[in-house]
Amino acid sequence: MGRVQVEDFVAGYLGGAASVIVGHPLDTVKARLQAGQGYGSTFNCMLTIYRNESVAGFFKGMSFPLASIAIYNSVVFGIFSNAQRLISQYRNTSRRHPPDLIDLTFASMLAGCVSVGIGGPVDLVKIKLQMQTQSASSDVKSLTQKTSLRHYQPTYKGPVHCVSCILRSEGLLGMYRGAGAMLLRDIPGYCLYFIPYIYLSEWLTLEHHTTPSALSVWLAGGIAGAISWGTATPMDVVKTRLQADCLYNRKFKGIKDCITQSYCNEGIQVFFRGITVNAIRGFPMSAAMFLTYELSLKALKTRKESN
């Protein structure tokens, strides 16, 4: 059996940082569409954010993800790469190109399970900071119609204050609100993330090349991201609503209650809110992530071999 390769974790960290910088503005739009009120279409949401909060509004809550999602992606990519490698060696399928589908599926599912442990609290804090145009004490409808955002006092002063408030009011379990929905989103989501990427990058690699080019990696990563985020949207809506819920009055008891209430009040279309933004932002985010990951991994391995 092979040993764990640390380079995968380091490259995943750098890839995660790149994806946050590229994708956070559209991630803010996605969160507002899914859990906010009165934004309407994607374009209207972007216009509303810009008019009321200027460009800075698109980067709300970015500092925490930039510091933490890089670590989160480090773990996800490190777990996936090492798990896939070890499973392939155990099943004697390590020489296959592209890798065996069963190996990739098991490794993707494992990465999806592990991701929630780190990603749950990160996503929770990010959502709360992104949703701070919604008052915790005011009625949402009257806020969106009448209250001037210029005079709005945010509930949280920053990520540290947000974490402190959650721990003080709800304890450690409060940091994992929406984790069940995130698990239901990420297990299939990572299968539809890593598997398309592996097969697409293999397909796009020219016959006389042993490794995919930077363009192939960028394109395969972008397409995989669009597929994964697009298909994950229904459960992403549920997760986002559960995590943003306690910003106003708590109204969802859990996943089933959130799905039932959302469907009864807004119809089936509510589960596809933000699907356009999800698919669009999934491309540049994942393209940047995989390209940075692969280039960093190559540089780290070259340096290791030279030493």
C-alpha angles and dihedrals in degrees: 000000000000126000127248112274112221092195090075091060094048093047090047089054092054092044091051092052091051092050093052093052092049100040108033098091092056090041088060090051090049093052093049092050093049101043105015131082133235100015098115113183128019092253093048090050092053091046092049093050091049095047095047102033106017121220091317089068091070090057099050112139093010098125094065096048091044090057098037108028088058087061090042092054090044089060094042095049092040093050093045097047096044094041092050091048095048094044090049091051092047092050093040092239097115094111096058119109115231096027120254114279093229091054092050093047095052092045091048093049091049091050089050092053094047092045093067093059091062102019097051097071091038092053092044094055092043092052093048092051092045092051096054095119086075112082119231092213104030129079108264096223095051090046094055092046105040116006117098111230090211090073096040116125110212119233093223126044093204144318095296092050090046093053090046092052093049094048092046095049103032107015126225093317088061089067089063099053107142092018092126091056090045090054091052088049100044104044094061090027095062091045087057089045107049099030097055089044094053095047096040094049089048091049093047093050112105117243095245093050124085094200132034118264122244089257092052091050092047093049096043092047092049094049091046090051093050091049094047098045094041094054093041093057100099094055090037088060090053092047093048093049092050092049094046093041100093091053086083124015113326106253108156121076094191146313097307093046091048092051092046096047094043092051095045094048102038109014131235092307091072090075090060097053110132094013091129092050091044093053094042096047090041090067102056093034095053094037089055092043098050094040092051090044095051095043092046092047091050092048092048093049092047091051091047092051092048090054 
